[in-house]
Each structure stands twice: as structure tokens, then as C-alpha cells.
Amino acid sequence: MKRRFISMFLVSAMAASMMMGCGSAAGNDSTGSGASGSGDAASGDVTEFSYFITMPGSEINSDNEIQQVIAEKTGVKVKETWLTGQSAEEAVGTLVAGGEYPDYLCTDDMTTLLDAGALIPLDEYIDAYPEFKNEWYTEAEWEKFRQPDGHIYWINQFENTHGDSKKTTHNDEAFWIQNKVLKWANYPKLETMDDYFDLIERYIAENPTMEDGTEYIGYTILCEDWRYFCLENAGQFLGGYPNDGSVIVNKDTMTIEDYNTSDDTIKYFKKLNEEYQKGIVDPESFTQTYDEYIAKLSTGRVLGMVDQWWDFQENVNGAFKTQGLDEAGCNYIPLGLTTEAGMDNRWHTYDDTVNCANGIAISVDCADPEKAFKFIVDTCMDQELIDLRVWGLEGVDYLVDDQGLYYRTDEMRMNAADTTYKASHLCPYSYFLSWGGTSFDGKNAMRVDEQPSEFMNGMATPLKETFDAYGVTTYPDFIGSVVEANGPWFPMYSYSNGFTTATPGGVAWTKMGECKHEWLPKVVMADDFEKGWADYMDAYNACKPEDFLSEMQAILDTFK
């Protein structure tokens, strides 16, 4: 797709869209539940809002083409700014100290912003859009976001399914391994950590370098800032528990347990220690930044890691595609490993996860909060705006067949993976509210990677071969988790993430995090694991984790 043709198409598309209002390019009603995406477009009055997200991300160009189309339809343009050079905590602290805020905010540290008086209540705006309110959450789910003063200040953007689920990806945590490693071993069944690391060891022994002579890294670990979940919490999964994140919930006894000291966690760190001594674990694991980690994965030299799919896939998979590394077998496959063979695993969460600890909020410095909130609603309730964010422009980024189903050509898929193309043309507004599942017209998937034709057609040949070899059709099939609904408390991390040092449990939670950041790398690198673990436990117990566990138990007790 030549760039000069895109700009010519854009002019025509913008003119057509202004004449059609919110009608879809395919001629169907594109609205979801009554939200109008073109409310301010007719006046030509475009308001530019600012949005700061305490996550690393890629800014789009100021003249981004689809962003301009969305602005013409909604009267809103959003300048997104992402985290650079600071931790999320430092960035929020800087904002609070300065006392000036962007229009929209999203961080894991929402309570600090709330305590600083930086956020406006959203209750009246939520109530003004009853169809949105009823579609996005149930009354019980909305109540999870209500703060002690009785108001709701933020809305989580993710993990919400409309209509039928079309999940093809495993968006959660897993042990990941390159599919060429599985092919080399004739697609073995891997159930345990021992299986996993044994395969990586054998592969490197016979294939120490890539074709260009670059040495393989058997296993790397991301430990920077809050992302140290890639190191510290695999023990809960290896023991067969779901991602409550900060604790284990024993459903039989309805009691809180500490996975940090469980037998499964001890075995996990002992295994990492063994693999570090063998040279399989990347020695740069404990000093690399997120950007360095992503760059390293993008070369194709890292055979395995633990991570959440959303944390790496957009950058890494795109890099693989543009470099041809997907055809070299570098794509990652998720594995639902356990400590012992035959155990049930719960790495994959089948139902939606309501994370009430963070989301998108509107600040007290926003000059037009009503318009700002309307944009939040429009971009998740108007199908045409959803399609612009997710699919792009019809005829440029996707096509529509005779049955009204969206699809892409190989060239369009390559464009969608290209960094320069994305910056100049695509506008996902990825930290606004987004759906999974089925579009409002009941035909298409809300996400490109959940559209059946796109999921398979966009796959590199080695990846297709791996899917066929294991007889699976989706990434969750590789995981093989128990299919069950989680309890109403799930996930417990949505509560612990809101803890502050105002309570003994919050103090302990903070100290526990600091202790793990300091000691777990030492445990992995220790010459004597038993001594390293014992020293770590002394430091960990001094944090008084019982105070934290007690307060988490009090929260769980409300669900009895």
C-alpha cells in the first residue's frame, strides 16, 4: 500500500464521513447503545484533551490520519503522553507536587491522585448515559469502584466482553517459549518447570546461536519497577491457583494464604537458581529496563520468559513480522506449567476480570469534563469509532466481504505491524475503554486478533504448523486451564493495589514489595540457594506480612 494513496483516500473518507454522520462505510447502523460519535463534529469545534498514562507507550504523530478522522466525528482530539525515564510512582509524585494535571489520567497509583484531590467524581456522568452504564458493568461491578466518600472516580478500560466471547489469545501470564524450539523437539508435551528448562537446555546445547551468529538467551526475566511480577508471582500459578496476584485464596476454607512462602514458590526459585548457575538465565535480567527487555525479545534471541501477553506482544510480534522472524519460528507459545505433572492449572482466566484498582479518570483541571466523559462513552459505544480505533479505515486497513465480515490482506497486516505506519496513520487510543467479544452488529469481532479469519490468516507458517501439531485453534488451548468461574472477590490484587501506608497492612504490603525487589534477584543468583532463601525469609518476615494477610482476609470475609 503506497503512502501517497493513503492520503488521497483519507481526504475522500473524511468528506464521506462528514456527509454520512455516524453511518458505517458498509451502510449499516454503526451505533452501539445509542451513543453518538458525531455530536460535536458539525460545528467544527475540536477540543484537544491531554492524557497521561503511567505506562511506556508509543506516541502517535501530531498529524495522525485516523486521529483526525475521529476528531472530525467527535469534536475531540487527545494528546497521549506515556511514561518515560521515571517509575509510575515518581511520575505521579511529580504531578501531585506540581499541582497541575492533564485532562485524563491513568495509573496504578490512583489512590495517591484521589488523596491529592486531583480527580473529579464521575457518578453524574455515568448516570447520564444509562445504556453505557448498563452495558459496561453490572450494578455490583460499579460498586467495586466506589470509594469511601461514596463516589466513583475511574473506570477500568479492559477485560470487558460484548456479546459472545471470541477469545483467541491468552492475554494473561504464562511461561512462553518460541515455537521453533517446540518444532525442534517434535512438539513435546510440556507440563512442568523441569520439562520446560530441560528443553531449553537441550536446544541451546545443539543450537547455541542464531543463523547470524548471535548467541541465544535461554530465559530472561523482566524485573523493572512494578513489572517484577515477571519474577515474583509464578509460584501461585505453578501451584494451580488463578491470578489473584497478591495472595492465594483457598476456596475450600475461604482463607488467605501467602504464595510468597509456599512450597511451589520455593521450588520455583530453586529452579531459577539452578538455571542461573547453568548460564540459562540471562545475567542482565535484574538490571535491564523494560525498553531493553523488549528490544532483546525483538531480536528473536530469547527462547523463553514469564510475562503477560499484553506486556510484550504488540511491540515484539510486530517486530518479528517486519523482520521476517515470525517465519523463522520466533513467535511465542504460552504454556500452563505446574510444579508436578498432572496438576490442574489456572493460568488462563476465562471470564472477565474487573480490576477496580485503576482505570481512566478525569482531572480537576479539565475545562470541559462533560465533553471529556462523552468522548470516553462515544469511543466504546459507537461501532464506527470502535472500528476506526481497532481496524482503521475501510479500503485502506481492512476490507469487507459480501457477508459484512472484515478482513485484511497480507499487505494490510504488514502495514499494521510497521512502527512508522502506526505512528502516522493508526490511532488505537489504547487506554480508552475497549471491548472484546462481538461487535454491536453481531457479525465481527471487536478486536482484530479475535476475528477468526484474521487470527489464522495472519499467522506465520511455523506458527500454523505448531497449532496443527498440537491440535489447537486458540492460544488458550495451549494453556489447557480448568474452565471455571472465579469467585466474586477475584482478583484480590484489585484490593491490595489500593492499599496505602495508612494501615498496618498497607505498611507491610509496601515493605514486602521493597523486600522482594531487593532479595529475589539475590536468591536467584546465590551460590548457596538454601542460605540465600533463609536470609530472604528473615528479611521478609521482618516486614510483618501477617498484617497484610490479616487485612486481605478481612476483605475476603465480606464475600462469605
C-alpha positions as CSV (number, residue, x, y, z in Angstrom):
1,M,0.0,0.0,0.0
2,K,1.8,3.2,-1.2
3,R,1.7,6.1,1.2
4,R,0.5,8.7,-1.4
5,F,-2.6,6.7,-2.0
6,I,-3.4,6.6,1.7
7,S,-3.5,10.4,1.9
8,M,-5.8,10.6,-1.2
9,F,-8.1,8.1,0.3
10,L,-8.2,9.9,3.6
11,V,-9.5,13.1,2.0
12,S,-12.3,11.2,0.4
13,A,-13.0,9.2,3.6
14,M,-13.2,12.3,5.7
15,A,-15.5,14.0,3.3
16,A,-17.8,11.0,3.1
17,S,-17.8,10.6,6.8
18,M,-18.9,14.2,7.3
19,M,-21.8,13.6,5.0
20,M,-22.8,10.3,6.5
21,G,-22.5,11.2,10.2
22,C,-22.2,8.0,12.1
23,G,-23.3,5.6,9.4
24,S,-20.8,2.9,8.7
25,A,-18.9,2.8,5.5
26,A,-20.6,-0.5,4.8
27,G,-24.0,1.1,5.1
28,N,-25.0,-0.5,8.4
29,D,-26.1,1.2,11.6
30,S,-22.9,1.5,13.4
31,T,-24.0,2.8,16.8
32,G,-23.9,0.5,19.8
33,S,-26.2,1.6,22.5
34,G,-27.3,5.0,21.5
35,A,-24.1,7.0,21.9
36,S,-23.5,9.4,19.1
37,G,-20.0,9.7,17.8
38,S,-20.6,12.8,15.7
39,G,-22.1,15.1,18.4
40,D,-19.6,17.9,18.0
41,A,-18.3,17.4,14.5
42,A,-20.9,19.5,12.7
43,S,-19.8,22.7,14.5
44,G,-16.1,22.1,13.5
45,D,-15.2,22.8,17.2
46,V,-12.4,20.3,18.0
47,T,-11.3,20.3,21.7
48,E,-7.8,18.9,22.4
49,F,-7.5,17.0,25.6
50,S,-4.4,15.7,27.3
51,Y,-3.9,12.2,28.7
52,F,-1.0,10.9,30.8
53,I,-0.7,7.1,31.2
54,T,2.0,5.8,33.6
55,M,2.9,3.0,31.2
56,P,5.6,3.1,28.5
57,G,4.0,3.5,25.1
58,S,4.4,4.9,21.6
59,E,3.1,8.3,20.8
60,I,1.4,8.9,17.5
61,N,2.3,11.7,15.2
62,S,0.5,15.1,15.7
63,D,-0.9,14.8,12.1
64,N,-2.0,11.2,12.6
65,E,-4.6,10.5,9.9
66,I,-7.2,8.4,11.7
67,Q,-6.9,10.6,14.8
68,Q,-8.0,13.4,12.5
69,V,-11.0,11.4,11.2
70,I,-12.0,10.6,14.8
71,A,-11.7,14.3,15.7
72,E,-13.9,15.3,12.8
73,K,-16.6,12.9,14.0
74,T,-16.4,13.6,17.8
75,G,-15.0,17.1,18.1
76,V,-12.2,15.7,20.3
77,K,-8.5,15.1,19.8
78,V,-6.4,13.5,22.6
79,K,-2.7,14.1,23.1
80,E,-1.5,11.0,24.8
81,T,1.7,11.1,26.8
82,W,3.4,8.0,28.2
83,L,5.8,7.2,31.0
84,T,9.5,7.9,30.2
85,G,12.5,8.0,32.5
86,Q,10.6,7.6,35.7
87,S,8.7,5.0,37.7
88,A,4.9,5.3,37.8
89,E,5.2,6.3,41.5
90,E,7.7,9.0,40.7
91,A,5.7,10.4,37.9
92,V,2.5,10.6,40.0
93,G,4.5,12.2,42.8
94,T,5.8,14.9,40.3
95,L,2.2,15.6,39.2
96,V,1.0,16.0,42.8
97,A,3.9,18.1,43.8
98,G,3.3,20.4,40.9
99,G,-0.5,20.6,41.5
100,E,-1.3,20.7,37.7
101,Y,-2.9,17.7,35.9
102,P,-3.7,16.6,32.4
103,D,-7.3,16.2,31.5
104,Y,-7.3,12.4,31.6
105,L,-5.1,10.2,33.9
106,C,-4.4,6.5,34.2
107,T,-2.0,5.0,36.7
108,D,-1.8,2.1,39.1
109,D,-1.4,4.8,41.8
110,M,-5.0,6.2,41.7
111,T,-5.3,6.5,45.4
112,T,-2.5,9.0,45.6
113,L,-4.2,11.1,43.0
114,L,-7.5,10.8,44.8
115,D,-6.0,11.8,48.1
116,A,-4.4,14.8,46.5
117,G,-7.8,16.0,45.3
118,A,-6.8,15.6,41.6
119,L,-9.8,13.7,40.3
120,I,-13.5,14.6,39.8
121,P,-16.3,12.2,40.7
122,L,-17.8,10.5,37.6
123,D,-21.1,9.4,39.1
124,E,-23.3,12.1,37.4
125,Y,-21.7,11.5,34.1
126,I,-22.1,7.7,34.3
127,D,-25.7,8.1,35.2
128,A,-26.2,10.5,32.2
129,Y,-25.5,7.5,29.9
130,P,-27.7,4.7,31.2
131,E,-27.1,2.4,28.2
132,F,-23.4,2.7,28.6
133,K,-23.7,2.2,32.3
134,N,-25.7,-1.0,31.9
135,E,-23.6,-2.3,29.1
136,W,-20.1,-1.7,30.7
137,Y,-20.7,-3.1,34.2
138,T,-23.4,-4.6,36.4
139,E,-24.5,-2.6,39.5
140,A,-22.4,-4.9,41.7
141,E,-19.3,-4.3,39.5
142,W,-19.8,-0.5,39.5
143,E,-20.0,-0.6,43.3
144,K,-16.4,-2.1,43.4
145,F,-15.2,1.2,42.1
146,R,-17.0,3.3,44.7
147,Q,-14.5,5.0,47.1
148,P,-15.0,5.6,50.8
149,D,-16.6,9.0,50.1
150,G,-19.3,7.3,48.1
151,H,-18.1,8.4,44.6
152,I,-16.7,6.7,41.6
153,Y,-13.5,8.3,40.2
154,W,-12.2,6.0,37.5
155,I,-13.4,3.3,35.1
156,N,-11.1,0.3,34.2
157,Q,-10.7,0.1,30.4
158,F,-10.1,-3.6,29.8
159,E,-11.4,-7.1,30.2
160,N,-14.9,-6.5,29.1
161,T,-16.7,-8.7,26.6
162,H,-19.7,-7.7,24.5
163,G,-21.9,-10.5,23.1
164,D,-20.2,-13.8,22.5
165,S,-16.6,-14.3,23.5
166,K,-14.3,-14.6,20.6
167,K,-11.1,-15.0,22.6
168,T,-8.2,-16.4,20.6
169,T,-5.3,-15.0,22.6
170,H,-4.1,-15.8,26.1
171,N,-3.8,-12.2,27.5
172,D,-2.7,-13.4,30.9
173,E,0.6,-14.6,32.4
174,A,2.4,-17.8,31.2
175,F,5.7,-19.4,30.7
176,W,6.4,-18.6,27.0
177,I,8.6,-20.5,24.6
178,Q,9.5,-19.9,20.9
179,N,7.6,-22.2,18.6
180,K,10.8,-23.2,16.7
181,V,12.0,-24.8,20.0
182,L,8.9,-26.9,20.1
183,K,9.3,-27.9,16.5
184,W,12.9,-28.9,17.0
185,A,11.8,-31.2,19.8
186,N,9.0,-32.7,17.6
187,Y,6.3,-30.8,19.6
188,P,6.6,-32.4,23.0
189,K,4.1,-32.2,25.8
190,L,5.5,-29.9,28.5
191,E,3.8,-29.9,31.9
192,T,6.4,-28.9,34.5
193,M,9.2,-26.4,35.0
194,D,11.6,-29.3,34.7
195,D,10.2,-30.1,31.3
196,Y,10.4,-26.5,30.2
197,F,14.0,-25.8,31.2
198,D,15.2,-29.2,30.2
199,L,14.0,-28.5,26.6
200,I,15.7,-25.0,26.6
201,E,18.9,-26.5,27.8
202,R,18.9,-29.2,25.1
203,Y,18.0,-26.8,22.4
204,I,20.9,-24.4,23.3
205,A,23.3,-27.3,23.5
206,E,22.6,-28.1,19.9
207,N,21.8,-24.6,18.7
208,P,23.9,-22.2,20.6
209,T,23.5,-19.3,18.1
210,M,21.0,-17.8,15.6
211,E,21.9,-18.1,11.9
212,D,23.7,-14.8,12.0
213,G,25.9,-16.0,14.9
214,T,24.0,-14.2,17.7
215,E,24.1,-16.2,20.9
216,Y,20.7,-17.4,22.2
217,I,19.5,-16.4,25.6
218,G,17.7,-19.3,27.2
219,Y,15.5,-17.4,29.6
220,T,15.3,-13.8,30.6
221,I,13.4,-12.0,33.4
222,L,11.9,-8.5,33.5
223,C,12.2,-7.0,37.0
224,E,11.9,-3.3,36.4
225,D,9.5,-1.4,38.8
226,W,6.0,-2.9,39.1
227,R,6.7,-5.4,36.3
228,Y,8.7,-7.6,38.6
229,F,5.6,-9.8,38.6
230,C,7.6,-11.5,35.8
231,L,9.9,-12.7,38.5
232,E,8.0,-13.0,41.7
233,N,4.5,-14.4,41.4
234,A,4.8,-17.5,39.2
235,G,4.6,-19.7,42.3
236,Q,0.8,-19.2,42.7
237,F,0.3,-20.5,39.1
238,L,2.7,-23.3,39.5
239,G,0.6,-24.4,42.5
240,G,-2.6,-24.5,40.4
241,Y,-4.1,-21.2,41.6
242,P,-5.5,-18.3,39.5
243,N,-4.1,-14.8,39.3
244,D,-5.3,-13.3,42.5
245,G,-2.0,-11.6,42.2
246,S,-1.1,-10.7,45.8
247,V,-2.4,-13.7,47.7
248,I,-3.8,-17.2,47.3
249,V,-7.5,-17.7,48.1
250,N,-8.2,-21.2,49.4
251,K,-11.8,-21.7,48.2
252,D,-12.4,-24.7,50.4
253,T,-11.7,-22.8,53.7
254,M,-12.2,-19.3,52.4
255,T,-8.9,-18.3,53.8
256,I,-6.0,-16.2,52.6
257,E,-2.6,-17.9,52.0
258,D,0.8,-16.4,51.3
259,Y,2.2,-17.7,48.0
260,N,5.5,-16.0,48.7
261,T,6.4,-18.7,51.2
262,S,4.6,-21.7,49.6
263,D,6.4,-24.9,48.7
264,D,5.6,-24.2,45.0
265,T,7.3,-20.8,45.2
266,I,10.3,-22.3,46.9
267,K,10.7,-24.9,44.2
268,Y,10.3,-22.2,41.5
269,F,13.1,-20.1,42.8
270,K,15.3,-23.0,43.5
271,K,14.8,-23.9,39.8
272,L,15.7,-20.4,38.7
273,N,18.8,-20.5,40.8
274,E,19.9,-23.8,39.2
275,E,19.3,-22.4,35.7
276,Y,21.2,-19.2,36.6
277,Q,24.2,-21.3,37.7
278,K,24.0,-23.2,34.4
279,G,24.0,-20.0,32.4
280,I,20.5,-20.4,31.1
281,V,19.0,-17.4,32.9
282,D,20.1,-14.1,31.4
283,P,22.6,-12.4,33.7
284,E,21.2,-9.0,32.7
285,S,17.7,-9.9,33.9
286,F,18.0,-7.9,37.1
287,T,19.3,-4.7,35.6
288,Q,17.6,-4.4,32.3
289,T,14.9,-1.8,31.7
290,Y,11.6,-2.6,30.0
291,D,12.8,-1.0,26.8
292,E,15.9,-3.1,26.8
293,Y,13.9,-6.2,27.5
294,I,11.5,-5.5,24.6
295,A,14.5,-4.8,22.3
296,K,16.1,-8.0,23.4
297,L,13.0,-10.1,22.7
298,S,12.5,-8.4,19.4
299,T,15.8,-9.7,18.1
300,G,14.5,-13.3,18.4
301,R,17.4,-14.5,20.5
302,V,15.3,-15.0,23.8
303,L,13.9,-18.5,23.8
304,G,11.7,-18.2,26.9
305,M,10.4,-16.0,29.7
306,V,7.4,-15.5,32.1
307,D,5.3,-12.5,31.2
308,Q,1.8,-11.3,30.5
309,W,0.8,-11.3,26.8
310,W,-0.3,-7.7,26.8
311,D,3.1,-6.6,28.2
312,F,5.1,-7.6,25.1
313,Q,3.1,-8.8,22.2
314,E,2.2,-5.6,20.4
315,N,5.9,-4.5,20.2
316,V,7.5,-7.8,19.8
317,N,5.2,-9.6,17.4
318,G,5.2,-6.5,15.2
319,A,9.0,-6.5,15.2
320,F,9.0,-10.2,14.3
321,K,6.7,-9.7,11.4
322,T,8.6,-6.7,9.9
323,Q,11.9,-8.6,10.2
324,G,10.7,-11.9,9.0
325,L,11.4,-13.5,12.3
326,D,7.9,-14.9,12.5
327,E,8.6,-17.0,9.5
328,A,11.8,-18.1,11.3
329,G,9.7,-19.6,14.1
330,C,10.3,-16.9,16.8
331,N,6.7,-16.3,17.9
332,Y,6.0,-17.3,21.5
333,I,3.7,-20.1,22.6
334,P,2.1,-20.0,26.2
335,L,2.4,-22.9,28.5
336,G,0.4,-23.6,31.6
337,L,3.1,-25.3,33.7
338,T,2.7,-26.6,37.2
339,T,5.1,-27.9,39.8
340,E,4.2,-31.5,39.3
341,A,2.8,-33.3,36.2
342,G,-0.9,-34.0,36.2
343,M,-1.9,-31.0,38.3
344,D,-4.8,-28.7,37.2
345,N,-3.7,-25.3,36.1
346,R,-5.4,-21.9,36.2
347,W,-3.1,-19.7,34.2
348,H,-5.9,-18.6,31.9
349,T,-8.8,-16.6,33.1
350,Y,-11.9,-17.4,31.0
351,D,-14.3,-14.8,32.5
352,D,-13.8,-11.0,32.5
353,T,-11.6,-9.6,35.3
354,V,-12.9,-6.5,37.0
355,N,-9.8,-4.6,38.2
356,C,-11.2,-1.8,40.4
357,A,-7.7,-0.6,41.4
358,N,-7.1,1.6,38.3
359,G,-8.6,3.0,35.1
360,I,-9.2,6.2,33.2
361,A,-10.1,9.3,35.3
362,I,-10.8,12.9,34.6
363,S,-8.8,15.5,36.5
364,V,-9.9,18.6,38.3
365,D,-8.0,20.7,35.7
366,C,-10.2,19.5,32.8
367,A,-12.0,22.6,31.5
368,D,-14.8,20.6,29.9
369,P,-15.4,17.3,31.9
370,E,-18.7,16.7,30.3
371,K,-17.2,16.6,26.8
372,A,-14.3,14.6,28.1
373,F,-16.6,12.0,29.5
374,K,-18.8,11.9,26.4
375,F,-15.7,11.0,24.4
376,I,-15.0,8.1,26.7
377,V,-18.5,6.8,26.1
378,D,-18.5,7.5,22.3
379,T,-15.3,5.7,21.7
380,C,-16.5,2.5,23.3
381,M,-20.2,2.6,22.3
382,D,-20.2,3.8,18.7
383,Q,-19.2,0.9,16.4
384,E,-17.8,3.2,13.7
385,L,-15.4,4.8,16.2
386,I,-14.5,1.4,17.6
387,D,-13.7,0.2,14.1
388,L,-11.6,3.2,13.4
389,R,-9.6,2.6,16.6
390,V,-9.3,-1.2,16.1
391,W,-9.4,-1.8,12.4
392,G,-8.6,1.6,10.8
393,L,-10.0,2.9,7.5
394,E,-12.1,0.6,5.3
395,G,-10.4,0.1,2.0
396,V,-7.0,1.1,3.4
397,D,-6.6,-1.0,6.6
398,Y,-9.3,-3.6,6.1
399,L,-11.9,-4.8,3.6
400,V,-15.5,-6.0,4.0
401,D,-16.7,-9.2,2.2
402,D,-20.2,-9.9,0.9
403,Q,-21.3,-11.2,4.3
404,G,-20.2,-8.0,6.0
405,L,-17.1,-9.6,7.6
406,Y,-13.9,-7.6,8.0
407,Y,-10.6,-9.0,6.8
408,R,-7.1,-7.8,5.8
409,T,-4.8,-8.6,3.0
410,D,-1.2,-9.6,3.7
411,E,0.0,-6.1,2.8
412,M,-2.5,-4.6,5.3
413,R,-1.3,-6.9,8.0
414,M,2.3,-5.9,7.3
415,N,1.3,-2.2,7.5
416,A,-0.4,-2.7,10.8
417,A,2.8,-4.2,12.2
418,D,5.0,-1.4,10.9
419,T,6.1,1.2,13.6
420,T,6.2,4.2,11.2
421,Y,2.8,3.3,9.6
422,K,1.2,3.0,13.1
423,A,2.6,6.4,14.2
424,S,1.4,8.3,11.2
425,H,-1.8,6.5,10.4
426,L,-3.4,4.3,13.1
427,C,-5.0,5.7,16.2
428,P,-6.0,2.9,18.7
429,Y,-6.5,5.2,21.7
430,S,-5.5,2.1,23.6
431,Y,-6.0,3.3,27.1
432,F,-9.6,4.4,26.5
433,L,-12.3,1.8,27.1
434,S,-12.2,-1.2,24.7
435,W,-14.2,-4.4,24.2
436,G,-13.5,-8.0,23.5
437,G,-16.2,-10.2,22.1
438,T,-18.7,-9.5,19.3
439,S,-19.4,-6.2,17.5
440,F,-22.7,-4.4,18.0
441,D,-23.9,-5.7,14.6
442,G,-23.3,-9.3,15.8
443,K,-21.0,-10.1,12.8
444,N,-17.4,-9.2,13.6
445,A,-15.0,-9.4,16.4
446,M,-14.4,-6.2,18.4
447,R,-10.6,-7.0,18.2
448,V,-8.7,-7.8,15.0
449,D,-6.8,-10.7,16.7
450,E,-10.2,-12.3,17.7
451,Q,-11.6,-12.2,14.1
452,P,-11.4,-15.9,13.1
453,S,-10.2,-15.2,9.6
454,E,-7.5,-12.7,10.8
455,F,-6.3,-14.9,13.6
456,M,-5.4,-17.7,11.3
457,N,-4.6,-15.8,8.1
458,G,-2.2,-13.5,9.9
459,M,-0.2,-16.4,11.3
460,A,3.3,-17.2,10.1
461,T,3.8,-20.7,8.6
462,P,5.8,-22.1,11.6
463,L,3.1,-20.9,14.0
464,K,0.4,-22.6,12.0
465,E,2.4,-25.8,12.0
466,T,2.7,-25.6,15.8
467,F,-1.1,-25.1,16.2
468,D,-1.7,-28.0,13.8
469,A,0.8,-30.3,15.6
470,Y,-0.9,-29.8,19.0
471,G,-4.4,-29.9,17.5
472,V,-5.4,-26.5,18.9
473,T,-7.1,-23.5,17.4
474,T,-6.5,-20.8,20.0
475,Y,-3.7,-19.8,22.4
476,P,-5.8,-20.7,25.5
477,D,-5.9,-24.2,24.1
478,F,-2.1,-24.5,24.6
479,I,-2.6,-23.5,28.3
480,G,-5.3,-26.1,29.0
481,S,-6.5,-24.3,32.2
482,V,-9.5,-25.6,34.2
483,V,-12.7,-23.9,32.9
484,E,-14.4,-22.4,35.9
485,A,-15.8,-19.1,37.1
486,N,-13.7,-17.2,39.6
487,G,-15.2,-16.0,42.9
488,P,-16.8,-12.6,43.3
489,W,-13.6,-11.4,45.1
490,F,-11.5,-12.1,42.1
491,P,-8.9,-10.7,41.6
492,M,-7.7,-9.9,45.1
493,Y,-4.9,-7.7,43.6
494,S,-7.6,-5.1,42.7
495,Y,-7.9,-4.5,46.5
496,S,-4.3,-4.8,47.5
497,N,-3.2,-2.4,44.7
498,G,-5.2,0.3,46.5
499,F,-3.5,-0.2,49.9
500,T,-1.8,2.8,51.4
501,T,0.5,3.2,54.4
502,A,-2.4,4.5,56.4
503,T,-2.9,1.0,57.8
504,P,-0.5,-1.6,59.2
505,G,-1.4,-4.0,56.3
506,G,-0.6,-1.2,53.8
507,V,2.7,-0.6,55.5
508,A,3.5,-4.3,55.4
509,W,2.5,-4.5,51.7
510,T,4.8,-1.7,50.8
511,K,7.7,-3.2,52.8
512,M,7.1,-6.7,51.3
513,G,7.3,-5.3,47.8
514,E,10.6,-3.5,48.6
515,C,12.0,-6.6,50.2
516,K,11.1,-8.8,47.2
517,H,12.6,-6.3,44.8
518,E,15.9,-6.4,46.8
519,W,16.1,-10.0,47.7
520,L,14.7,-12.2,45.0
521,P,17.4,-11.4,42.5
522,K,19.9,-12.3,45.2
523,V,18.1,-15.6,45.8
524,V,18.3,-16.4,42.0
525,M,22.0,-15.6,41.8
526,A,23.0,-17.1,45.2
527,D,25.9,-19.6,45.2
528,D,24.1,-21.3,48.1
529,F,20.4,-21.3,47.5
530,E,19.4,-22.6,50.9
531,K,21.3,-19.9,52.7
532,G,20.1,-17.2,50.2
533,W,16.5,-18.3,50.8
534,A,16.9,-18.3,54.6
535,D,18.3,-14.8,54.5
536,Y,15.5,-13.6,52.3
537,M,12.9,-15.1,54.7
538,D,14.5,-13.3,57.6
539,A,14.1,-10.0,55.8
540,Y,10.6,-10.9,54.5
541,N,9.3,-11.9,57.9
542,A,10.6,-8.6,59.4
543,C,8.1,-6.8,57.1
544,K,5.2,-8.3,59.2
545,P,3.4,-9.9,56.3
546,E,0.8,-11.2,58.8
547,D,-0.5,-7.6,59.0
548,F,-1.1,-7.5,55.2
549,L,-2.6,-11.0,55.2
550,S,-5.0,-10.2,58.0
551,E,-6.4,-7.2,56.1
552,M,-6.8,-9.2,53.0
553,Q,-8.6,-11.8,55.0
554,A,-11.0,-9.2,56.3
555,I,-11.8,-8.2,52.6
556,L,-12.3,-11.9,51.7
557,D,-14.6,-12.3,54.7
558,T,-17.1,-9.8,53.2
559,F,-17.8,-12.4,50.5
560,K,-18.6,-15.3,52.8
